[in-house]
Amino acid sequence: MAVVGGGPAGTAAGRAAAEGGAEAVVIEKGVPRADRTRLGPDSTDAAGFLDYWVEIAGFDPADLPDDVIQQVLRGAEFIGQSESVTITKTGIESAYPHFGFTFHRAKFDDWLRERAESAGVSYRVGTGVRSVETDTSGAPSHHLTLADGSEIEADYLVLADGPQRQVTMQVLDRYLPTDRAASKLLSPRIANHVAYQEYRQFPEEAFEADLIKFWWGWIPGHTAYPWVFPNRDRVARVGLTMPIGLSMDDVAKPTSYALVEPDDESLPSPRIYITRLLERVYGDEFDVESDFPVVEEGHGKDEGTETYAISSTRPIDSPTALNIAVVGGAMGATSAFHEGGDHLAYRTGTIAGRLAANDSLDAYNATWKAAAGPEVLRNVALADMVRNYGPADWDRVFGIGRKMLAHQDGAVPSIGSALSVGVPALSLFLSYKWRKLQFGSGRYVQIAESDYEL
């Protein structure tokens, strides 16, 4: 089996295949990082796990090395311009006893690779995949030509090249009609967001080690928001995600957003947004530049900062009849709403690798939906519901949500909690339920297995 991409999805696929008795090779271009001594995957992510994500991923956090988990979390705070809500229970069943944890993504990826190599996976790091040719004259097989000129033959192909999807689009487009082309529906410029984060050391009085924070309605764009994720030693990742190519002309009432100022002639850069966020939230008590310094040494890809793509689209099925599985960010499974999802990447990769080793990859699409479908459906429905939200909408939702939390067990809404709060809550609840119904029964995929012309 050949795996294109060495992130959580690809590494999990390789390990699962090797543990099933198959020969597996993982091809990873490799990205230099200040927090890694060797080439590896991009490893850029705000990097957090919620309790039930552990169940979806299918691994035990107790197995993680001590330097991977950064902080154990008690909750998440969602902050609008005039309303906020703090959630301390997801309300979804999990054996993990805490709300969640933040983790060091590069060290997590290195741990995954070590486990995969121990299982017998071969790694080719430092070269990419130039082309893939699939022979369908008999049982499908794949011929990969790498950028260094070497070649690989494989019975099964797992595409795990993340949200950039360069190899995935090249392979899938051959089997899709023009109006369903992967390069059209999964093009990074339309299917991704751009994320940017800085590693900042916080003063002790401002560092909240057990909370992740999100500011909604502070910057324009669909599912666009700044965040703070706490690491160790009072270092936090302060970042944001926003649509690619968004301009001032695309935004109704730009200055209604807290981090857009009247004198702005264009939308601010991510770096300016982050500075304004820190000034707005902490500037009354601290000098941001001196009290919240960027930690350059040993953090991120570029002197304590990093920019990266995040998948923000609906997932796709795979052409399993060709012995091909698309996993993780490459398939869009890593969430259209919270725009991350190492748990979904790890689980879809594991499923693909295990099934390929058993010569039963034809079950992949049904199996990943059974394992991760409820999570994907929630996220697709929520993303659709908030598509045209502005700052006032987020304040309204957070106000309703805070009241509903008093009548429900965790963050999962119920008809009872909605009725207890009144008509606005009931309307919000029914809007969410209607969208789940629209996308139910697997309709959240934007390329179905039947779309492939084999």
C-alpha positions in Angstrom: 0.0 0.0 0.0 1.3 3.5 -0.9 0.2 6.5 1.3 0.6 10.0 0.0 1.2 12.3 3.0 2.6 11.7 6.5 0.3 13.7 8.7 -2.1 12.0 11.2 -4.3 10.5 8.5 -1.5 9.1 6.4 0.5 7.8 9.3 -2.5 6.2 10.9 -3.3 4.5 7.5 0.2 3.1 7.2 0.3 1.8 10.8 -3.1 0.1 10.5 -2.1 -1.5 7.2 1.2 -2.8 8.6 -0.5 -4.1 11.8 -2.8 -6.0 9.4 0.1 -7.7 7.7 0.4 -5.4 4.7 3.5 -3.7 3.3 3.1 0.0 3.6 5.1 3.0 2.5 4.4 6.6 3.4 5.6 9.4 1.1 6.0 12.8 2.8 7.5 15.9 1.2 8.7 17.2 4.5 8.7 20.6 6.0 11.5 22.1 8.2 10.3 23.3 11.6 12.1 25.0 14.5 10.4 22.5 16.9 11.5 19.4 15.1 15.0 18.0 14.4 14.1 16.2 11.2 11.8 16.7 8.2 8.2 15.7 8.8 4.7 16.8 7.9 3.6 20.4 8.1 2.2 19.9 11.6 0.5 23.2 11.8 -2.6 23.3 13.8 -4.1 25.0 16.8 -4.0 21.4 18.2 -6.7 20.6 20.6 -8.8 17.6 21.4 -12.3 17.5 23.0 -13.3 14.5 25.2 -15.5 12.7 22.7 -13.0 13.3 19.9 -10.8 10.8 21.7 -13.6 8.2 21.1 -13.8 9.1 17.4 -10.0 9.0 17.0 -9.8 5.6 18.8 -6.7 6.0 20.8 -6.0 6.5 24.6 -4.5 9.9 25.6 -2.7 8.0 28.4 -0.5 6.5 25.7 0.8 9.9 24.6 4.3 10.9 25.7 4.5 13.5 28.5 5.7 16.2 26.2 2.7 15.9 23.7 -0.1 17.0 26.0 0.3 20.7 26.8 -2.7 21.6 29.0 -5.7 19.7 30.4 -8.8 21.8 29.7 -11.9 22.5 31.8 -13.8 24.2 29.1 -14.1 26.5 26.1 -15.2 30.2 26.0 -17.0 31.6 23.0 -16.9 35.4 23.0 -19.1 37.8 21.0 -18.9 41.6 21.1 -21.5 41.9 23.9 -22.3 38.3 24.8 -20.3 35.2 25.7 -20.8 31.7 26.8 -18.5 29.2 28.5 -19.0 25.4 28.0 -17.5 23.0 30.5 -19.2 19.8 29.2 -19.6 18.7 25.6 -22.5 16.5 26.6 -21.3 13.7 24.3 -20.4 10.4 26.0 -16.6 9.8 26.5 -14.4 7.8 28.7 -11.9 10.7 28.8 -12.5 12.4 32.2 -11.8 16.0 31.2 -13.3 18.5 28.8 -10.3 18.1 26.5 -6.6 18.9 26.1 -4.3 21.0 24.0 -1.3 19.2 22.5 2.0 19.9 20.6 1.1 18.9 17.1 4.7 18.4 15.8 5.5 16.0 18.7 2.2 14.3 18.2 3.0 13.7 14.6 6.5 12.4 15.5 4.9 10.0 18.0 2.5 8.7 15.3 5.4 8.2 13.0 7.5 6.3 15.6 4.6 4.0 16.2 4.1 3.4 12.5 7.7 2.7 11.9 7.7 0.3 14.9 4.8 -1.5 13.2 6.9 -1.9 10.0 5.9 1.1 7.9 8.6 2.4 5.5 8.9 6.2 5.3 10.1 8.2 2.2 10.6 11.7 3.5 12.0 14.6 1.5 10.4 13.9 -1.8 6.9 14.3 -3.1 4.7 12.5 -5.6 5.1 13.7 -9.2 2.4 11.5 -10.8 0.1 8.5 -10.2 -0.9 6.1 -13.0 -3.7 3.6 -12.2 -3.9 0.3 -14.2 -7.5 -0.9 -14.4 -6.9 -3.8 -16.9 -7.3 -6.3 -14.1 -7.3 -5.8 -10.3 -6.5 -2.1 -9.9 -2.9 -1.2 -9.2 -1.0 2.1 -8.9 2.3 3.3 -10.3 3.7 6.3 -8.4 6.6 8.4 -9.8 8.3 10.5 -7.1 9.9 13.9 -7.5 13.4 12.3 -7.0 12.8 10.0 -10.0 12.1 6.8 -8.0 9.0 4.7 -8.6 6.7 2.7 -6.4 4.1 0.0 -7.3 1.2 -0.5 -5.0 -2.1 -2.5 -5.0 -3.7 0.2 -2.8 -3.4 3.9 -2.8 -4.3 6.1 0.2 -4.4 9.9 -0.5 -3.6 11.8 2.6 -2.0 14.9 1.2 -4.0 17.3 3.5 -6.0 20.4 2.6 -3.7 21.3 -0.3 -4.9 18.1 -2.1 -2.5 18.5 -5.1 -2.1 14.7 -5.7 -5.7 14.0 -4.7 -7.1 16.4 -7.3 -4.8 15.0 -10.0 -5.9 11.4 -9.3 -9.6 11.9 -8.8 -10.3 14.3 -11.7 -9.7 11.4 -14.2 -12.8 9.7 -12.9 -15.2 12.6 -12.4 -17.4 14.5 -14.8 -16.3 18.2 -15.3 -19.1 19.6 -13.1 -18.1 17.3 -10.3 -14.3 17.6 -10.7 -12.3 17.4 -7.5 -10.2 20.3 -8.7 -13.4 22.4 -8.8 -15.1 21.3 -5.6 -11.9 20.8 -3.5 -9.8 23.6 -4.9 -7.8 25.0 -2.0 -8.8 28.6 -2.9 -12.5 27.9 -2.5 -12.5 24.9 -0.2 -10.0 26.0 2.4 -9.4 28.8 4.9 -6.1 30.3 5.7 -4.9 30.1 9.3 -2.2 32.1 11.0 -0.9 31.8 14.6 1.7 33.3 16.8 3.3 31.7 19.8 3.0 34.4 22.5 4.1 34.2 26.1 1.4 35.6 28.4 1.9 37.3 31.8 0.9 35.1 34.7 -2.2 37.2 35.5 -3.6 36.8 32.0 -2.7 33.2 31.3 -5.7 30.9 31.6 -4.2 27.4 31.3 -7.4 25.4 31.3 -9.6 27.3 28.8 -9.5 27.6 25.0 -11.1 30.8 23.7 -12.8 31.8 20.5 -13.9 35.3 19.4 -16.9 35.0 17.0 -18.2 38.1 15.1 -14.9 39.9 15.6 -13.6 39.5 12.1 -15.6 39.0 8.8 -15.9 35.8 6.9 -17.8 32.6 7.1 -16.6 30.7 10.2 -13.8 33.2 10.7 -12.6 33.8 14.2 -9.5 34.4 16.3 -8.5 32.0 19.1 -6.2 31.4 22.0 -5.0 27.9 22.8 -2.8 27.5 25.9 0.5 25.6 25.8 3.0 25.1 28.6 5.2 27.7 30.3 2.6 30.4 29.8 2.9 30.2 26.0 -0.3 30.3 24.0 -1.0 30.0 20.4 -2.9 33.1 19.4 -4.3 32.7 15.9 -7.2 33.0 13.6 -8.8 31.4 10.6 -10.4 33.3 7.7 -11.5 32.7 4.1 -8.9 33.0 1.4 -9.2 36.0 -0.8 -11.9 37.8 1.2 -12.0 41.5 0.4 -13.7 44.6 1.9 -16.2 44.6 -1.0 -17.3 41.1 0.1 -18.4 42.3 3.5 -21.6 44.0 4.5 -20.8 46.7 7.2 -17.1 45.9 7.7 -16.7 48.2 10.6 -19.4 46.3 12.6 -16.6 43.8 13.3 -14.5 44.6 16.3 -11.2 44.2 14.7 -11.9 46.2 11.5 -11.3 49.9 12.0 -12.9 52.9 10.2 -9.7 53.9 8.5 -9.0 50.5 7.0 -8.9 50.7 3.2 -8.7 46.9 3.0 -9.3 44.0 5.4 -6.4 43.7 7.8 -3.7 41.1 7.6 -3.9 38.2 10.1 -0.9 39.7 11.9 -2.7 43.0 12.4 -5.9 41.2 13.5 -3.9 39.4 16.2 -2.3 42.6 17.4 -5.7 44.3 17.6 -7.2 41.4 19.4 -4.6 41.4 22.1 -4.8 45.2 22.4 -8.6 45.0 22.6 -8.7 42.2 25.2 -5.6 42.9 27.3 -4.4 46.4 26.4 -6.0 48.2 29.3 -3.9 46.3 31.8 -0.7 45.4 29.8 1.6 46.6 27.2 1.0 44.0 24.6 4.3 44.1 22.7 6.4 43.9 25.8 4.1 41.8 28.1 3.0 39.3 25.4 6.2 38.7 23.4 6.3 36.4 20.4 8.4 33.3 21.4 10.6 32.9 18.4 13.1 30.2 19.4 11.9 26.6 19.1 8.3 27.4 18.1 6.5 27.3 14.8 7.8 27.4 11.3 9.0 31.0 11.1 10.3 32.7 14.2 7.4 31.9 16.4 4.7 32.2 13.7 3.1 30.0 11.1 0.6 30.3 8.3 -1.2 27.2 7.0 -4.2 26.0 5.1 -7.3 24.5 6.9 -9.9 22.4 5.1 -13.3 24.1 5.4 -15.5 22.1 3.1 -17.8 19.1 3.0 -16.2 15.7 2.7 -16.2 13.3 -0.3 -16.5 9.6 -0.9 -13.6 7.6 -2.4 -13.5 5.6 -5.6 -12.9 2.3 -3.7 -13.5 0.2 -6.8 -10.1 1.5 -7.9 -8.5 0.5 -4.6 -8.2 4.2 -3.7 -9.1 5.8 -0.4 -9.0 9.5 0.4 -8.6 10.4 4.1 -8.4 13.3 6.5 -8.0 16.8 5.2 -7.6 15.6 1.6 -11.2 14.3 1.7 -12.6 17.4 3.6 -13.4 15.3 6.7 -11.6 17.6 9.0 -14.7 19.7 9.6 -16.4 22.5 7.9 -17.3 24.2 11.1 -14.5 24.1 13.6 -12.1 23.8 10.7 -9.7 21.3 12.3 -9.9 17.7 13.2 -6.9 15.5 13.9 -9.4 13.1 15.4 -11.2 12.7 12.1 -8.0 12.5 10.1 -6.6 9.8 12.4 -9.8 7.7 12.4 -10.4 7.9 8.6 -6.8 6.9 8.0 -7.0 4.0 10.4 -10.1 2.7 8.8 -8.6 2.9 5.3 -5.4 1.2 6.3 -7.1 -1.6 8.1 -9.5 -2.3 5.3 -6.8 -2.2 2.6 -4.8 -4.8 4.6 -7.8 -7.0 4.6 -8.6 -6.6 0.9 -11.9 -5.0 1.9 -11.5 -1.4 0.9 -14.9 -1.4 -0.8 -16.4 -1.0 2.7 -14.4 2.2 3.4 -17.1 4.8 2.5 -19.8 3.1 4.6 -17.3 2.4 7.5 -16.0 6.0 7.9 -19.6 7.3 7.8 -20.6 4.9 10.6 -17.6 6.0 12.7 -17.5 9.7 12.0 -20.7 10.6 10.3 -22.5 12.0 13.3 -19.6 14.4 13.9 -19.4 15.4 10.2 -23.2 15.9 10.1 -23.1 18.2 13.1 -20.3 20.3 11.6 -21.8 20.6 8.1 -25.2 21.5 9.5 -23.7 24.2 11.8 -21.6 25.6 9.1 -24.6 26.0 6.8 -26.7 27.5 9.6 -24.2 30.3 10.4 -23.2 31.1 6.8 -24.5 34.6 6.8 -24.0 35.4 10.5 -22.7 38.9 11.5 -21.7 40.2 14.9 -25.2 40.7 16.1 -26.2 37.2 15.2 -23.3 35.7 17.2 -24.3 37.8 20.2 -27.9 36.6 19.9 -26.8 33.0 19.7 -24.4 33.2 22.7 -27.1 34.8 24.8 -29.6 32.1 23.9 -26.9 29.4 24.4 -26.0 30.6 27.9 -29.6 30.4 28.9 -30.1 26.9 27.4 -27.1 25.6 29.2 -28.9 25.9 32.5 -31.5 23.4 31.1 -29.4 20.8 29.4 -26.5 18.5 30.2 -23.5 19.9 28.2 -23.4 21.7 24.9 -25.7 19.4 22.9 -29.0 21.3 22.5 -32.4 19.6 23.3 -36.0 20.4 22.6 -36.5 20.6 26.4 -33.9 23.3 26.9 -35.1 25.2 23.9 -38.7 25.2 25.2 -37.5 26.3 28.6 -35.9 29.4 27.2 -38.6 30.4 24.8 -39.3 31.2 21.1 -35.9 32.5 20.1 -34.2 29.3 21.4 -36.8 27.1 19.8 -36.4 28.8 16.5 -32.6 28.3 16.7 -32.9 24.7 17.7 -35.4 23.9 14.9 -33.1 25.7 12.3 -30.3 23.4 13.4 -32.4 20.3 13.3 -33.8 21.2 9.8 -30.3 21.4 8.4 -29.3 18.1 10.0 -32.3 16.6 8.3 -31.3 18.1 4.9 -27.8 16.7 5.1 -28.7 13.4 6.8 -28.3 9.9 5.4 -24.9 10.7 4.1 -26.0 13.7 2.0 -23.3 15.8 3.6 -20.8 14.3 1.0 -20.3 16.5 -2.0 -18.9 13.8 -4.2 -20.7 10.5 -3.8 -19.1 7.1 -4.7 -21.6 6.8 -7.5 -20.3 10.1 -9.1 -17.1 8.4 -10.2 -17.0 7.2 -13.8 -14.8 4.1 -13.6 
